[in-house]
Amino acid sequence: MFKQKLYAGLIGAMLMLGLTLSTPTMASSDVTEAEVPAPVMKAFKQIYPDAVKVEWKLKKVHFGKLKGTPVYEVEFEDKDGIDHEMKYSPEGKLYKSTIK
């Protein structure tokens, strides 16, 4: 009985640790298109001028080399209805592009 409780406790602790380590590495807040820097908007519009359902977020990296760095994240649908996510530096450099 004691071993079962011990194992259950260890498994629970491992699950909690896993959940803690898998949390996002960035804090975010929604921003309007007007709040997005011009270089970011220009870079985005050059690639996807016909994007719809566009949502912008401003994030800050929590740790690593880029700790404290702002990142502009945009989620949208292209003209074919495919969901995308892109992350830009404030200078308009594309960090990451993902098809969802």
N, C-alpha and C positions, 0 to 999 in steps of 0.2 A: 504494500500500500504506500509506504513512504517513497519507494523508488518511482512509482507511477506519478506521484505528486511532484517529485523532483524533476522527472523527465518532462512533465507537462509544463512546469515552471520554466525550464530551460528552453523548451520549444517556444513558449510565449515570449520569452526574452529575445530569442533570435528573430522572431517575427517582428517585434517592435523595433529592433535594431535595423532590420531590413527596410522597414517602412521609413524610419528616420533617415537612413542613408539615401533612399530613393526620392526624397522630396526635391522639388525644383531648385536649381542653383541660382535662380533669379527672382527678385521681387518685381511686381509689375503694377502699372496703373494705366487705365485707358486714357488715350489722348485723341484729340480731334485732328482731322487732316491739317487744319490751320496751324496746329502746334508741332507738326512734323517739319524738321529742317528742310530747306529748299534742296540741298544736294541729295537728301534721302528720297524726297518726292520725285525729283528729276530721274534718279537712277531707277526707281520703281516704275515710273510711267514709261520710260524708254523700253522696258521689257514687257510690261503688261498694261498698255494704254486702255484696254477694254475690260479691265478687271471690275467685277461686281461684288457686292456684299463685303466691302473692304472694311476691316477693323484694325485699328492701330493700337499698339501698347508700347509704353516706355518701360524698359526693364533696366535693372542694374545688376551686374554680375556680383555674386557674393564672395567668391574666393578664386584663387589661382592668379595667374599673371594679369588677368584683366579685371581684378577685384575693383569694384566701384565704377567701372566703365559703363556708360549708358549704351543701351542697344535698343534700336527701334524695330519692333516686330510687327509684321503685317500678315494678317490672315485674310484670304479672299478666294473667290472662284474665278477661273478664267472663262473665256467665251464658250468653252465646251462643257462648263459645269464641274470642272475638276478643282478640288480644294487644294490650296497651296499655303505655305507658310514661309516667309522670308525674314531674315534678320540682317539689319544694316547698322554700321557705325554712324555717328552723327555726321561724318564727312561723306556718307553715301557709299562706303565700301560694303559690298555684300559679304557677310560672314557665313550665312547658311541659307540654303534653299531646300525645302522639303515638299514633296507631294504627299498629301494625306489620303 
